[in-house]
Amino acid sequence: MFQGHLNTPQRRAQAWFDSIVIDHGGFRLLWHNFAAVVPGRLYRSNHPTPARLAALTRRYGLRTLINLRGRRPCGSDALSREAAAALGLRHIDAPFESRGAPHRERVLRLAEIFAEMDEPALIHCKSGADRAGLAAGIFLLLQGGSAAAAQAQLSWRFLHVRGSPTGILDAFFALYASEAEGRIGFLDWVRDEYDEAALRRGFHAKLLARLFTDRLLGRE
């Protein structure tokens, strides 16, 4: 994995090799998994290349880039951070897991980020399928949307596989719908009632779906 800086041509070439080959960025050169969550306010995609990020910034007037992978020792991370700085974008790390019950503290921090970020913003993870869908759904709930609308951000249209380990993200929204929707607000539920451990215990992935996402798609 690339862990250096982009201060020499050799290191820059290493970063691109790492991004395209090791981090599967070759697929993302043509497949962007891009969509508007709320037009003019929030967009989602897989990890953008510098050129793709520049094109999206020009077209949609982006002001903030939210990285749901968090800081990583890889070429994709180094290249997108450099591109964001060159474009004048605010870059924010808000790491989430794609296969684990969302952590209460991370959900609450993301809500704070959404409340004070410069809009429009782009959220991205690696493939734009799972963590981007989780964050997009959280944004919709914070705007008064329904749990069903939030869950719709986790769909096959984005190559999200509900029966795989990443389906625990669907279960998170379903848990809110069954326990609290219409009774208390989403953030109040997360803060006061959400049980991460119970969600982990209650969710079981299907074997074939697990193999599909982990082996065939190579999800992070």
Residue frames as a rotation matrix with the C-alpha (Angstrom) as fourth column:
MET 1
0.571 0.821 0.000 0.00
0.821 -0.571 0.000 0.00
0.000 0.000 -1.000 0.00
PHE 2
-0.089 -0.559 0.825 1.21
0.494 -0.744 -0.451 3.49
0.865 0.367 0.342 -0.86
GLN 3
0.551 0.244 -0.798 2.19
0.834 -0.203 0.514 5.43
-0.037 -0.948 -0.315 2.26
GLY 4
-0.473 -0.874 -0.109 4.36
0.855 -0.486 0.181 8.20
-0.211 -0.008 0.977 0.92
HIS 5
0.052 0.394 -0.918 3.89
0.088 -0.917 -0.388 11.75
-0.995 -0.061 -0.083 -0.29
LEU 6
0.666 0.283 0.690 3.29
0.690 0.118 -0.714 13.10
-0.283 0.952 -0.117 -3.78
ASN 7
0.712 -0.406 -0.574 6.44
-0.231 -0.906 0.354 15.20
-0.663 -0.120 -0.739 -3.84
THR 8
-0.512 -0.836 -0.198 8.38
-0.475 0.083 0.876 13.35
-0.716 0.542 -0.439 -6.55
PRO 9
-0.067 0.479 -0.875 7.38
-0.980 0.134 0.148 11.95
0.188 0.867 0.461 -9.95
GLN 10
-0.719 -0.256 -0.646 8.27
-0.210 0.966 -0.149 8.46
0.662 0.028 -0.749 -8.75
ARG 11
-0.918 0.394 -0.044 6.03
0.152 0.246 -0.957 8.70
-0.366 -0.886 -0.286 -5.69
ARG 12
-0.255 0.853 -0.455 3.20
-0.782 -0.459 -0.422 10.15
-0.569 0.248 0.784 -7.75
ALA 13
-0.244 0.107 -0.964 3.50
-0.772 0.580 0.260 7.21
0.587 0.807 -0.059 -10.16
GLN 14
-0.927 -0.112 -0.357 3.46
0.114 0.824 -0.555 4.83
0.356 -0.556 -0.751 -7.19
ALA 15
-0.692 0.721 -0.035 0.33
-0.263 -0.297 -0.918 6.52
-0.672 -0.626 0.395 -5.86
TRP 16
-0.054 0.689 -0.723 -1.45
-0.992 -0.122 -0.042 6.10
-0.118 0.715 0.689 -9.19
PHE 17
-0.517 -0.181 -0.837 -0.42
-0.400 0.915 0.049 2.44
0.757 0.360 -0.546 -9.44
ASP 18
-0.984 0.139 -0.109 -1.64
0.159 0.434 -0.887 1.81
-0.077 -0.890 -0.449 -5.93
SER 19
-0.457 0.860 -0.227 -4.93
-0.564 -0.477 -0.675 3.60
-0.688 -0.180 0.703 -6.63
ILE 20
-0.004 0.473 -0.881 -5.67
-0.993 0.105 0.061 1.93
0.121 0.875 0.470 -9.97
VAL 21
-0.235 -0.197 -0.952 -4.44
-0.358 0.928 -0.104 -1.59
0.904 0.316 -0.289 -9.23
ILE 22
-0.888 -0.211 -0.409 -4.31
0.258 0.508 -0.822 -2.21
0.381 -0.835 -0.397 -5.49
ASP 23
-0.765 0.614 -0.194 -7.34
-0.095 -0.406 -0.909 -0.08
-0.637 -0.677 0.369 -4.55
HIS 24
-0.364 0.618 0.697 -9.34
0.824 0.562 -0.068 -1.25
-0.434 0.550 -0.714 -7.61
GLY 25
-0.127 0.280 -0.952 -9.52
-0.054 -0.960 -0.275 2.31
-0.990 0.017 0.137 -8.93
GLY 26
-0.969 -0.245 -0.034 -9.38
-0.058 0.092 0.994 1.04
-0.241 0.965 -0.104 -12.50
PHE 27
-0.424 0.892 0.155 -13.08
0.903 0.404 0.146 0.21
0.068 0.201 -0.977 -12.25
ARG 28
0.218 0.554 -0.803 -13.80
0.682 -0.675 -0.281 3.72
-0.698 -0.487 -0.525 -11.00
LEU 29
-0.803 -0.516 -0.297 -12.30
0.121 -0.629 0.768 5.35
-0.583 0.581 0.568 -14.08
LEU 30
-0.854 0.520 -0.019 -15.52
-0.062 -0.065 0.996 4.53
0.517 0.852 0.088 -15.96
TRP 31
0.066 0.881 -0.469 -17.98
0.591 0.344 0.729 3.58
0.804 -0.325 -0.498 -13.19
HIS 32
-0.657 -0.378 0.652 -18.67
-0.108 -0.809 -0.578 6.46
0.746 -0.450 0.491 -10.82
ASN 33
-0.303 0.639 -0.707 -21.75
0.865 0.496 0.077 5.30
0.400 -0.588 -0.703 -8.88
PHE 34
-0.991 -0.128 -0.030 -22.78
0.131 -0.941 -0.311 8.95
0.012 -0.313 0.950 -8.69
ALA 35
-0.114 0.984 0.136 -26.18
0.800 0.010 0.600 10.28
0.589 0.177 -0.788 -7.66
ALA 36
-0.546 0.093 0.833 -27.79
-0.376 -0.915 -0.144 13.33
0.749 -0.392 0.535 -6.12
VAL 37
-0.719 0.342 -0.605 -29.07
0.686 0.486 -0.541 12.77
0.108 -0.804 -0.584 -2.59
VAL 38
0.425 0.761 -0.490 -30.65
0.646 -0.635 -0.425 16.22
-0.634 -0.136 -0.761 -2.39
PRO 39
0.212 -0.389 0.897 -29.90
0.906 -0.267 -0.329 18.25
0.367 0.882 0.296 -5.55
GLY 40
0.364 -0.173 0.915 -27.91
0.001 -0.983 -0.186 21.36
0.931 0.068 -0.357 -4.80
ARG 41
0.646 -0.064 0.761 -27.04
-0.745 -0.271 0.609 20.18
0.167 -0.961 -0.222 -1.30
LEU 42
-0.018 -0.620 0.784 -25.57
-0.653 0.601 0.461 16.66
-0.757 -0.503 -0.416 -1.17
TYR 43
0.541 0.050 -0.840 -24.22
-0.757 0.464 -0.460 14.19
0.366 0.885 0.289 -3.71
ARG 44
0.461 -0.354 0.814 -22.72
-0.437 0.708 0.555 10.70
-0.773 -0.611 0.171 -3.40
SER 45
0.644 -0.288 -0.709 -20.21
-0.648 0.287 -0.705 8.64
0.407 0.914 -0.002 -5.36
ASN 46
0.781 -0.571 -0.252 -17.41
0.619 0.761 0.195 6.11
0.080 -0.309 0.948 -5.15
HIS 47
0.261 -0.754 -0.602 -13.88
0.443 -0.461 0.769 7.36
-0.858 -0.468 0.214 -4.44
PRO 48
0.975 0.224 -0.010 -13.36
0.093 -0.447 -0.890 10.01
-0.204 0.866 -0.456 -7.15
THR 49
0.084 -0.943 0.322 -10.22
0.996 0.075 -0.040 10.38
0.014 0.324 0.946 -9.17
PRO 50
-0.497 -0.322 -0.806 -8.73
0.427 -0.899 0.096 13.89
-0.755 -0.296 0.584 -9.24
ALA 51
-0.991 0.132 0.036 -10.15
-0.025 -0.431 0.902 14.52
0.135 0.892 0.431 -12.72
ARG 52
-0.290 0.940 -0.178 -13.58
0.659 0.331 0.675 13.27
0.694 0.078 -0.716 -11.72
LEU 53
-0.022 0.238 -0.971 -13.55
0.928 -0.356 -0.108 15.40
-0.372 -0.904 -0.213 -8.58
ALA 54
-0.809 -0.326 -0.489 -12.62
0.145 -0.917 0.372 18.47
-0.570 0.230 0.789 -10.63
ALA 55
-0.834 0.538 0.124 -15.42
0.121 -0.041 0.992 17.78
0.539 0.842 -0.031 -13.12
LEU 56
-0.028 0.855 -0.517 -17.99
0.892 0.255 0.373 17.35
0.451 -0.451 -0.770 -10.35
THR 57
-0.294 -0.155 -0.943 -16.82
0.717 -0.688 -0.111 20.51
-0.632 -0.709 0.313 -8.63
ARG 58
-0.983 -0.075 -0.170 -17.23
-0.058 -0.746 0.663 22.52
-0.176 0.661 0.729 -11.84
ARG 59
-0.640 0.768 -0.025 -20.63
0.217 0.212 0.953 21.05
0.737 0.605 -0.302 -12.64
TYR 60
0.257 0.826 -0.502 -22.23
0.690 0.208 0.694 21.11
0.677 -0.524 -0.516 -9.20
GLY 61
0.233 -0.210 0.950 -20.29
-0.348 -0.930 -0.120 23.85
0.908 -0.302 -0.289 -7.42
LEU 62
0.577 -0.006 -0.817 -19.01
0.594 0.689 0.415 21.53
0.561 -0.725 0.401 -4.71
ARG 63
0.408 -0.422 0.809 -17.57
-0.576 -0.807 -0.130 23.13
0.708 -0.413 -0.573 -1.60
THR 64
0.057 -0.336 0.940 -17.01
-0.934 0.314 0.169 20.14
-0.352 -0.888 -0.296 0.72
LEU 65
0.046 -0.105 -0.993 -15.70
-0.499 0.859 -0.114 16.60
0.865 0.501 -0.013 0.26
ILE 66
0.286 0.128 0.950 -16.60
-0.934 0.258 0.247 14.09
-0.214 -0.958 0.193 3.00
ASN 67
-0.302 -0.569 -0.765 -14.44
-0.661 0.704 -0.262 10.98
0.687 0.426 -0.588 3.05
LEU 68
0.611 0.660 0.437 -16.30
-0.779 0.405 0.478 8.05
0.139 -0.632 0.762 4.64
ARG 69
0.618 -0.501 -0.606 -13.25
0.255 0.857 -0.448 5.80
0.743 0.123 0.657 4.35
GLY 70
0.913 -0.371 -0.167 -11.23
0.032 -0.343 0.939 7.97
-0.406 -0.863 -0.301 6.72
ARG 71
0.372 -0.862 -0.344 -7.52
-0.922 -0.387 -0.028 8.64
-0.109 0.328 -0.938 6.33
ARG 72
0.897 -0.035 0.440 -5.92
0.063 0.997 -0.050 5.62
-0.437 0.072 0.897 4.65
PRO 73
-0.073 -0.983 -0.171 -2.38
-0.378 -0.131 0.917 4.71
-0.923 0.131 -0.362 3.56
CYS 74
0.044 0.118 0.992 -3.28
0.765 0.635 -0.110 4.38
-0.643 0.764 -0.062 -0.12
GLY 75
-0.841 -0.477 0.254 -2.77
0.511 -0.550 0.660 6.23
-0.175 0.686 0.707 -3.36
SER 76
-0.129 0.878 0.462 -6.47
0.736 -0.228 0.638 7.03
0.665 0.422 -0.616 -3.82
ASP 77
0.599 0.349 -0.720 -6.51
0.787 -0.422 0.450 8.85
-0.147 -0.836 -0.528 -0.50
ALA 78
-0.255 -0.803 -0.539 -3.37
0.575 -0.574 0.583 10.86
-0.777 -0.162 0.608 -1.21
LEU 79
-0.826 -0.088 0.557 -4.52
0.551 -0.336 0.764 11.87
0.119 0.938 0.326 -4.69
SER 80
0.123 0.952 0.279 -8.03
0.742 -0.275 0.611 12.95
0.659 0.132 -0.740 -3.65
ARG 81
0.467 -0.029 -0.884 -6.72
0.754 -0.508 0.415 14.97
-0.461 -0.861 -0.216 -0.71
GLU 82
-0.623 -0.754 -0.208 -4.33
0.479 -0.577 0.661 16.81
-0.619 0.312 0.721 -3.00
ALA 83
-0.643 0.439 0.628 -7.08
0.602 -0.218 0.768 17.40
0.475 0.871 -0.124 -5.56
ALA 84
0.421 0.848 -0.323 -9.50
0.868 -0.272 0.416 18.70
0.265 -0.455 -0.850 -2.93
ALA 85
0.120 -0.463 -0.878 -6.92
0.608 -0.665 0.433 21.19
-0.785 -0.586 0.202 -1.68
ALA 86
-0.851 -0.492 0.184 -6.15
0.422 -0.432 0.797 22.36
-0.312 0.756 0.575 -5.22
LEU 87
-0.416 0.789 0.453 -9.88
0.610 -0.127 0.782 22.85
0.674 0.602 -0.428 -5.90
GLY 88
-0.754 0.075 0.652 -10.42
-0.415 -0.824 -0.385 24.78
0.509 -0.561 0.653 -2.68
LEU 89
0.271 0.875 -0.402 -12.70
-0.154 0.451 0.879 22.13
0.950 -0.176 0.257 -1.23
ARG 90
-0.038 -0.176 0.984 -13.01
-0.999 -0.020 -0.042 21.56
0.027 -0.984 -0.176 2.48
HIS 91
-0.146 -0.105 -0.984 -11.97
-0.295 0.954 -0.058 17.94
0.944 0.282 -0.170 3.12
ILE 92
0.012 0.252 0.968 -13.52
-1.000 -0.008 0.015 16.13
0.012 -0.968 0.252 6.10
ASP 93
-0.731 -0.251 -0.635 -12.80
-0.244 0.965 -0.101 12.60
0.638 0.081 -0.766 7.29
ALA 94
-0.068 0.754 0.653 -15.86
-0.989 0.038 -0.146 10.82
-0.135 -0.655 0.743 8.71
PRO 95
-0.757 -0.379 -0.532 -14.95
-0.527 0.836 0.155 7.11
0.386 0.397 -0.833 8.74
PHE 96
0.280 0.825 0.490 -17.59
-0.912 0.388 -0.132 4.39
-0.300 -0.410 0.862 8.94
GLU 97
-0.736 -0.380 0.560 -17.58
-0.236 0.919 0.315 0.61
-0.635 0.100 -0.766 8.64
SER 98
-0.430 0.599 -0.675 -19.44
-0.842 0.003 0.539 -1.08
0.325 0.801 0.503 5.81
ARG 99
-0.215 0.277 -0.937 -19.94
-0.021 0.958 0.288 -4.36
0.976 0.081 -0.200 7.69
GLY 100
-0.782 -0.117 -0.613 -20.47
0.583 0.212 -0.784 -3.23
0.222 -0.970 -0.098 11.26
ALA 101
0.359 0.894 -0.269 -23.30
0.930 -0.318 0.183 -1.71
0.078 -0.315 -0.946 13.25
PRO 102
0.140 -0.314 0.939 -22.92
0.269 -0.901 -0.341 2.08
0.953 0.300 -0.041 12.89
HIS 103
-0.510 -0.417 -0.753 -21.22
0.832 -0.016 -0.555 3.51
0.219 -0.909 0.355 15.98
ARG 104
0.517 0.783 -0.345 -23.36
0.851 -0.514 0.108 5.96
-0.093 -0.349 -0.932 17.92
GLU 105
0.177 -0.504 -0.845 -20.55
0.306 -0.788 0.534 8.49
-0.935 -0.353 0.015 18.25
ARG 106
-0.820 -0.520 0.239 -19.81
0.359 -0.141 0.923 8.41
-0.446 0.842 0.303 14.53
VAL 107
-0.160 0.849 0.504 -23.47
0.929 -0.043 0.368 8.92
0.334 0.527 -0.781 13.59
LEU 108
0.654 0.412 -0.635 -23.73
0.660 -0.720 0.212 11.88
-0.370 -0.558 -0.743 15.96
ARG 109
-0.241 -0.809 -0.537 -20.49
0.216 -0.584 0.783 13.37
-0.946 0.073 0.315 14.61
LEU 110
-0.754 0.010 0.656 -21.74
0.656 0.046 0.753 12.97
-0.023 0.999 -0.042 11.03
ALA 111
0.349 0.935 0.060 -24.91
0.926 -0.354 0.135 14.82
0.148 0.008 -0.989 12.00
GLU 112
0.445 -0.275 -0.852 -22.75
0.336 -0.831 0.444 17.68
-0.830 -0.484 -0.278 13.29
ILE 113
-0.675 -0.730 0.106 -20.74
0.323 -0.162 0.932 17.68
-0.664 0.664 0.345 10.08
PHE 114
-0.387 0.617 0.685 -23.90
0.889 0.053 0.455 17.83
0.244 0.785 -0.569 7.97
ALA 115
0.560 0.692 -0.455 -25.22
0.803 -0.589 0.093 20.70
-0.203 -0.417 -0.886 10.10
GLU 116
0.557 -0.387 -0.735 -22.20
0.003 -0.884 0.468 22.94
-0.830 -0.263 -0.491 9.63
MET 117
-0.267 -0.709 0.652 -20.66
0.705 0.317 0.634 21.87
-0.657 0.629 0.416 6.30
ASP 118
-0.411 0.067 -0.909 -20.39
-0.537 -0.824 0.182 24.19
-0.737 0.563 0.374 3.33
GLU 119
0.136 0.570 0.810 -22.89
0.444 0.696 -0.564 23.06
-0.886 0.437 -0.158 0.70
PRO 120
0.791 0.519 -0.325 -23.04
-0.549 0.836 -0.001 21.51
0.271 0.180 0.946 -1.81
ALA 121
-0.071 -0.795 0.603 -21.05
-0.866 0.348 0.358 18.54
-0.494 -0.497 -0.713 -0.55
LEU 122
0.314 0.063 -0.947 -19.98
-0.633 0.757 -0.159 15.19
0.707 0.650 0.277 -1.95
ILE 123
0.326 -0.213 0.921 -19.81
-0.760 0.520 0.389 12.07
-0.562 -0.827 0.008 0.23
HIS 124
0.379 -0.221 -0.899 -17.74
-0.681 0.591 -0.432 9.12
0.627 0.776 0.074 -0.92
CYS 125
0.566 -0.369 0.738 -16.51
-0.415 0.645 0.641 5.75
-0.712 -0.669 0.212 0.27
LYS 126
-0.555 -0.793 0.252 -14.62
-0.153 0.395 0.906 3.21
-0.818 0.464 -0.340 -1.85
SER 127
-0.825 0.259 0.503 -17.38
0.558 0.520 0.647 1.84
-0.094 0.814 -0.573 -4.09
GLY 128
-0.841 0.538 0.056 -20.18
-0.524 -0.836 0.161 4.29
0.134 0.106 0.985 -3.27
ALA 129
-0.374 0.702 -0.606 -22.48
-0.044 0.639 0.768 1.39
0.926 0.314 -0.208 -2.43
ASP 130
0.066 0.351 -0.934 -22.61
0.776 0.571 0.269 0.92
0.627 -0.742 -0.235 1.33
ARG 131
-0.383 -0.268 -0.884 -21.15
0.847 -0.485 -0.220 3.66
-0.370 -0.833 0.412 3.52
ALA 132
-0.996 0.077 0.053 -22.20
-0.042 -0.876 0.480 6.34
0.084 0.475 0.876 1.03
GLY 133
-0.289 0.949 -0.126 -25.71
0.160 0.178 0.971 4.92
0.944 0.261 -0.204 1.20
LEU 134
-0.003 0.220 -0.976 -25.66
0.982 0.185 0.039 4.93
0.189 -0.958 -0.216 4.99
ALA 135
-0.721 -0.356 -0.594 -24.51
0.511 -0.853 -0.110 8.55
-0.468 -0.383 0.797 5.14
ALA 136
-0.874 0.458 0.162 -27.00
-0.125 -0.534 0.836 9.60
0.469 0.710 0.524 2.47
GLY 137
-0.066 0.890 -0.451 -29.81
0.525 0.415 0.743 7.93
0.849 -0.188 -0.494 4.39
ILE 138
-0.213 -0.097 -0.972 -28.77
0.954 -0.235 -0.185 9.64
-0.211 -0.967 0.143 7.61
PHE 139
-0.980 -0.164 -0.114 -28.82
0.131 -0.959 0.251 12.99
-0.150 0.231 0.961 5.81
LEU 140
-0.535 0.842 0.073 -32.37
-0.025 -0.102 0.994 12.38
0.845 0.530 0.076 4.61
LEU 141
0.096 0.557 -0.825 -33.53
0.861 0.369 0.350 11.44
0.500 -0.743 -0.444 8.10
LEU 142
-0.523 -0.379 -0.763 -31.98
0.745 -0.638 -0.195 14.61
-0.413 -0.671 0.616 9.47
GLN 143
-0.978 0.210 -0.012 -33.99
-0.182 -0.815 0.550 16.58
0.106 0.540 0.835 6.90
GLY 144
-0.353 0.898 0.263 -37.22
-0.737 -0.094 -0.669 15.01
-0.576 -0.430 0.695 8.12
GLY 145
-0.218 0.222 -0.951 -37.30
-0.823 0.482 0.301 12.13
0.525 0.848 0.077 5.66
SER 146
0.733 0.599 0.322 -38.59
-0.680 0.646 0.347 8.67
0.000 -0.473 0.881 6.41
ALA 147
-0.016 -0.701 0.713 -36.69
-0.488 0.628 0.606 5.51
-0.872 -0.339 -0.352 7.28
ALA 148
0.533 0.277 0.799 -37.98
0.493 0.666 -0.560 4.04
-0.687 0.693 0.219 4.01
ALA 149
0.975 -0.221 0.022 -36.41
-0.125 -0.627 -0.769 6.92
0.184 0.747 -0.639 2.06
ALA 150
0.305 -0.906 0.294 -33.17
-0.891 -0.162 0.424 6.40
-0.337 -0.391 -0.856 3.98
GLN 151
0.077 -0.236 0.969 -33.17
-0.058 0.969 0.241 2.69
-0.995 -0.075 0.061 3.21
ALA 152
0.901 0.315 0.299 -33.74
0.274 0.122 -0.954 3.41
-0.337 0.941 0.024 -0.47
GLN 153
0.615 -0.759 -0.215 -30.21
-0.788 -0.584 -0.192 4.88
0.020 0.287 -0.958 -0.52
LEU 154
-0.486 -0.676 0.554 -29.00
-0.633 0.710 0.310 1.32
-0.603 -0.200 -0.772 0.13
SER 155
0.609 0.789 0.084 -30.13
-0.424 0.413 -0.806 -0.44
-0.671 0.455 0.586 -3.02
TRP 156
0.283 -0.446 0.849 -29.02
0.646 0.743 0.176 -2.70
-0.709 0.499 0.498 -5.85
ARG 157
0.937 0.075 0.340 -28.94
0.311 -0.623 -0.718 0.40
0.158 0.779 -0.607 -8.06
PHE 158
0.592 -0.766 0.251 -25.71
-0.791 -0.612 -0.003 1.27
0.155 -0.197 -0.968 -6.20
LEU 159
0.096 -0.471 -0.877 -24.59
-0.192 0.856 -0.481 -2.41
0.977 0.215 -0.009 -6.08
HIS 160
-0.503 -0.118 0.856 -25.50
-0.862 -0.007 -0.507 -2.66
0.066 -0.993 -0.098 -2.41
VAL 161
-0.340 0.317 -0.885 -26.30
-0.108 0.922 0.372 -6.26
0.934 0.222 -0.280 -1.44
ARG 162
0.180 0.541 0.822 -28.75
-0.831 -0.364 0.421 -6.40
0.527 -0.758 0.384 1.45
GLY 163
0.944 0.281 -0.175 -28.17
-0.169 0.864 0.474 -10.06
0.285 -0.418 0.863 2.30
SER 164
0.178 -0.962 -0.208 -24.40
0.426 0.266 -0.864 -9.63
0.887 0.065 0.457 2.64
PRO 165
-0.203 -0.316 -0.927 -22.58
0.979 -0.067 -0.192 -8.39
-0.001 -0.946 0.323 5.76
THR 166
-0.972 -0.159 0.173 -23.21
0.175 -0.981 0.082 -4.83
0.157 0.110 0.982 4.52
GLY 167
-0.191 0.981 0.046 -26.91
0.299 0.013 0.954 -5.46
0.935 0.196 -0.296 5.05
ILE 168
-0.209 0.072 -0.975 -26.40
0.978 -0.010 -0.210 -4.52
-0.024 -0.997 -0.068 8.68
LEU 169
-0.978 -0.118 -0.174 -26.67
0.110 -0.992 0.055 -0.93
-0.179 0.035 0.983 7.43
ASP 170
-0.457 0.889 -0.025 -30.18
-0.173 -0.062 0.983 -1.66
0.872 0.454 0.182 6.15
ALA 171
0.004 0.442 -0.897 -30.93
0.767 0.574 0.287 -3.25
0.641 -0.689 -0.337 9.53
PHE 172
-0.798 -0.342 -0.496 -29.87
0.582 -0.651 -0.487 -0.01
-0.156 -0.678 0.718 11.24
PHE 173
-0.850 0.527 0.028 -32.57
-0.476 -0.788 0.390 1.97
0.228 0.318 0.920 9.42
ALA 174
-0.156 0.815 -0.558 -35.09
0.000 0.565 0.825 -0.84
0.988 0.128 -0.088 9.87
LEU 175
-0.395 -0.049 -0.917 -34.40
0.867 0.310 -0.390 -0.84
0.304 -0.949 -0.080 13.60
TYR 176
-0.972 0.063 -0.227 -35.12
0.020 -0.938 -0.347 2.87
-0.235 -0.342 0.910 13.82
ALA 177
-0.582 0.797 -0.162 -38.34
-0.516 -0.208 0.831 2.39
0.628 0.567 0.532 11.84
SER 178
-0.036 0.597 -0.801 -39.56
0.318 0.767 0.557 -0.40
0.947 -0.235 -0.218 14.11
GLU 179
-0.313 -0.193 -0.930 -38.48
0.931 0.132 -0.341 1.10
0.188 -0.972 0.138 17.43
ALA 180
-0.417 -0.095 -0.904 -38.88
0.614 -0.763 -0.203 4.85
-0.670 -0.639 0.377 17.18
GLU 181
-0.943 0.025 0.331 -40.08
0.252 -0.595 0.763 6.36
0.216 0.803 0.555 13.90
GLY 182
-0.132 0.935 0.331 -43.10
0.151 -0.311 0.938 8.53
0.980 0.173 -0.100 14.58
ARG 183
0.677 0.317 -0.664 -42.41
0.663 0.128 0.738 8.45
0.319 -0.940 -0.123 18.31
ILE 184
0.551 -0.577 -0.603 -39.08
0.160 -0.637 0.754 10.25
-0.819 -0.512 -0.258 18.70
GLY 185
0.777 -0.308 -0.549 -36.66
-0.623 -0.503 -0.599 11.92
-0.092 0.808 -0.582 16.32
PHE 186
0.784 -0.500 -0.368 -33.84
0.156 0.733 -0.662 10.04
0.601 0.461 0.653 14.68
LEU 187
-0.168 -0.936 0.309 -31.02
-0.204 -0.274 -0.940 11.78
0.964 -0.221 -0.145 16.57
ASP 188
0.046 0.259 0.965 -32.81
-0.991 -0.109 0.077 11.38
0.126 -0.960 0.251 19.90
TRP 189
0.950 0.312 0.002 -33.14
-0.312 0.949 0.052 7.68
0.014 -0.050 0.999 19.18
VAL 190
0.437 -0.866 -0.245 -29.46
0.200 0.359 -0.912 7.36
0.877 0.349 0.330 18.26
ARG 191
-0.295 -0.612 0.733 -28.40
-0.510 -0.548 -0.663 9.29
0.808 -0.569 -0.150 21.34
ASP 192
-0.273 0.286 0.918 -30.69
-0.962 -0.083 -0.261 7.72
0.001 -0.955 0.298 23.92
GLU 193
0.472 0.659 0.586 -31.98
-0.665 0.702 -0.253 4.33
-0.578 -0.271 0.770 22.74
TYR 194
0.645 -0.207 -0.736 -29.94
-0.617 0.427 -0.661 2.84
0.451 0.880 0.148 19.90
ASP 195
0.555 -0.412 0.723 -28.26
-0.433 0.599 0.673 -0.44
-0.711 -0.686 0.154 20.93
GLU 196
0.119 -0.608 -0.785 -25.27
-0.986 0.022 -0.167 -1.24
0.118 0.794 -0.597 18.71
ALA 197
-0.779 -0.501 0.377 -24.59
-0.573 0.813 -0.102 -4.58
-0.255 -0.296 -0.921 20.39
ALA 198
-0.099 0.836 0.540 -28.17
-0.072 0.535 -0.841 -5.76
-0.992 -0.122 0.008 19.94
LEU 199
0.652 0.291 -0.700 -28.07
-0.668 -0.217 -0.712 -4.84
-0.359 0.932 0.053 16.25
ARG 200
-0.299 -0.847 -0.439 -24.87
-0.937 0.348 -0.033 -6.85
0.181 0.401 -0.898 15.79
ARG 201
-0.760 0.022 0.649 -26.33
-0.304 0.871 -0.386 -9.86
-0.574 -0.491 -0.655 17.60
GLY 202
0.097 0.968 0.231 -29.55
-0.089 0.239 -0.967 -9.78
-0.991 0.073 0.110 15.63
PHE 203
0.563 0.096 -0.821 -28.11
-0.779 -0.269 -0.566 -9.50
-0.275 0.959 -0.077 12.11
HIS 204
0.007 -0.533 0.846 -26.96
0.046 0.845 0.532 -12.55
-0.999 0.035 0.031 10.14
ALA 205
-0.126 -0.142 -0.982 -25.63
-0.903 -0.393 0.172 -12.34
-0.411 0.908 -0.079 6.60
LYS 206
0.871 0.421 0.251 -26.34
-0.241 0.814 -0.528 -14.95
-0.427 0.399 0.811 3.95
LEU 207
0.187 -0.891 0.413 -23.40
0.265 0.450 0.853 -17.08
-0.946 -0.051 0.320 2.83
LEU 208
0.117 -0.143 0.983 -23.80
0.983 0.157 -0.094 -16.60
-0.141 0.977 0.159 -0.94
ALA 209
0.877 0.226 0.425 -24.28
0.299 -0.948 -0.111 -12.85
0.377 0.224 -0.899 -0.57
ARG 210
0.734 -0.675 -0.078 -21.21
-0.183 -0.306 0.934 -12.71
-0.654 -0.672 -0.348 1.66
LEU 211
-0.007 -0.754 0.657 -19.12
0.636 0.504 0.584 -14.49
-0.771 0.422 0.476 -0.96
PHE 212
0.436 0.259 0.862 -20.46
0.879 -0.329 -0.346 -12.19
0.194 0.908 -0.371 -3.70
THR 213
0.965 -0.020 0.260 -19.52
-0.051 -0.992 0.116 -8.95
0.255 -0.125 -0.959 -1.93
ASP 214
0.649 -0.743 0.164 -16.31
-0.334 -0.084 0.939 -10.13
-0.684 -0.664 -0.303 -0.26
ARG 215
-0.069 -0.711 0.700 -14.81
0.386 0.628 0.676 -12.28
-0.920 0.317 0.232 -3.02
LEU 216
0.104 0.162 0.981 -16.30
0.992 0.050 -0.113 -11.14
-0.068 0.986 -0.155 -6.32
LEU 217
0.790 0.272 0.550 -16.78
0.365 -0.929 -0.065 -7.43
0.493 0.253 -0.832 -5.64
GLY 218
-0.174 -0.949 -0.262 -13.84
0.815 0.010 -0.579 -7.18
0.552 -0.315 0.772 -3.23
ARG 219
0.601 0.513 0.613 -15.63
0.131 -0.820 0.557 -4.75
0.788 -0.254 -0.560 -0.96
GLU 220
-0.467 -0.786 0.406 -13.70
-0.205 -0.350 -0.914 -2.93
0.860 -0.510 0.002 1.75
